[in-house]
């Protein structure tokens, strides 16, 4: 797999900024830390991927690195797929991400890296 897709760093930063704003607004509204909604999961975007040898590879953000995952159903090499992530946070600190892989609009794989 020559080119390993990466998620757009601007989208990742925008997601993290949105989490921080939400957290800060809730904290400033009450004057104290809100424990009722301290964990936020937010979309980090999607990338197009191509299946090769029954798997896809992506570069995950947040220093999680390159990961290849084997898909449970056989798809021919060259089949287009879509990989999406949701970034998980606690008290506005990223704790991990959830990767989902879809083929023809159907989710065929999901895995959490870090803690969600």
Backbone torsions as a table, in degrees:
resi	resn	phi	psi	omega
1	UNK	NA	103.3	-173.3
2	UNK	-68.5	-65.4	-178.5
3	UNK	-97.1	117.7	178.6
4	UNK	-94.5	118.9	-178.8
5	UNK	-63.5	145.3	175.7
6	UNK	-122.5	152.7	177.2
7	UNK	-80.8	146.5	-175.3
8	UNK	-62.9	116.9	-179.0
9	UNK	-58.6	-31.7	178.2
10	UNK	-65.9	-41.8	178.2
11	UNK	-65.0	-39.5	178.6
12	UNK	-62.6	-46.9	-179.4
13	UNK	-64.9	-41.0	177.4
14	UNK	-60.4	-40.6	178.7
15	UNK	-64.0	-45.7	179.8
16	UNK	-65.1	-37.0	177.1
17	UNK	-64.9	-40.2	179.0
18	UNK	-63.8	-40.7	177.2
19	UNK	-62.3	-45.7	-179.1
20	UNK	-61.7	-43.2	179.1
21	UNK	-62.6	-44.9	179.8
22	UNK	-60.1	-46.9	-179.5
23	UNK	-62.2	-46.4	-178.1
24	UNK	-65.0	-39.3	179.1
25	UNK	-63.6	-42.4	179.8
26	UNK	-66.6	-38.5	-179.9
27	UNK	-67.6	-43.1	-178.0
28	UNK	-71.3	-30.3	178.8
29	UNK	-65.1	-37.9	-175.3
30	UNK	-101.3	-15.6	-177.1
31	UNK	77.7	1.2	177.7
32	UNK	-146.4	164.8	-177.9
33	UNK	-67.4	130.6	179.5
34	UNK	-90.0	117.8	178.6
35	UNK	-90.0	-8.4	-176.7
36	UNK	-73.8	-26.0	-178.1
37	UNK	-139.3	49.5	-175.4
38	UNK	-80.6	-15.2	178.1
39	UNK	-107.6	122.6	179.7
40	UNK	-125.3	135.7	173.6
41	UNK	-117.0	130.5	-174.4
42	UNK	-138.3	149.1	-179.0
43	UNK	-64.4	135.7	175.9
44	UNK	-110.0	7.8	177.1
45	UNK	101.2	179.9	-178.3
46	UNK	-135.0	156.2	174.7
47	UNK	-135.6	151.9	174.0
48	UNK	-81.6	136.9	178.4
49	UNK	-132.6	162.6	178.7
50	UNK	-123.1	132.9	-179.9
51	UNK	-77.1	132.7	175.5
52	UNK	-141.7	130.1	-178.8
53	UNK	55.3	34.3	176.2
54	UNK	76.2	15.7	-179.3
55	UNK	-145.5	167.8	172.9
56	UNK	-128.0	155.4	176.8
57	UNK	-128.7	143.2	175.9
58	UNK	-143.2	155.7	170.0
59	UNK	-95.2	117.5	-179.9
60	UNK	-86.7	149.0	178.7
61	UNK	-77.9	-174.1	175.0
62	UNK	63.8	24.9	179.2
63	UNK	75.3	14.1	-178.7
64	UNK	-80.6	-15.3	171.4
65	UNK	79.5	-168.3	-177.3
66	UNK	-81.6	134.8	176.9
67	UNK	-137.8	135.5	173.2
68	UNK	-113.1	136.5	-180.0
69	UNK	-126.8	137.4	177.2
70	UNK	-85.6	133.6	-178.7
71	UNK	-88.4	146.7	-174.4
72	UNK	-76.0	-15.1	-179.0
73	UNK	-117.7	141.2	179.8
74	UNK	-76.1	125.9	172.3
75	UNK	-123.2	142.4	179.1
76	UNK	-61.8	148.7	174.5
77	UNK	-53.8	139.7	179.2
78	UNK	92.9	-6.4	178.3
79	UNK	-64.9	133.0	179.4
80	UNK	-78.0	140.8	177.3
81	UNK	-140.9	172.5	-179.7
82	UNK	-130.7	128.4	177.7
83	UNK	-111.5	129.3	-179.7
84	UNK	-127.4	152.6	176.6
85	UNK	-128.4	151.0	168.5
86	UNK	-119.6	131.1	-179.4
87	UNK	-91.9	131.2	179.7
88	UNK	-102.1	136.9	-179.2
89	UNK	-135.7	157.8	171.7
90	UNK	-137.8	123.0	-176.0
91	UNK	51.4	44.1	178.6
92	UNK	65.0	10.9	176.8
93	UNK	-100.5	125.1	178.3
94	UNK	-62.3	132.8	179.9
95	UNK	-116.1	-11.8	-179.9
96	UNK	163.8	-170.9	176.1
97	UNK	-148.2	156.4	178.7
98	UNK	-112.2	120.8	179.7
99	UNK	-98.3	131.4	171.5
100	UNK	-123.6	145.1	178.2
101	UNK	-123.3	128.7	179.8
102	UNK	-121.8	143.0	174.9
103	UNK	-126.0	127.0	-178.8
104	UNK	53.4	38.3	177.2
105	UNK	80.2	-0.8	-178.5
106	UNK	-107.2	124.5	178.3
107	UNK	-69.3	125.5	-178.2
108	UNK	-117.1	-7.7	-177.2
109	UNK	-158.4	143.7	173.5
110	UNK	-149.1	138.0	178.5
111	UNK	-150.5	143.9	177.0
112	UNK	-102.5	134.1	175.8
113	UNK	-115.6	124.2	-172.1
114	UNK	86.6	-143.1	-178.6
115	UNK	-123.1	128.7	174.2
116	UNK	-127.5	NA	NA
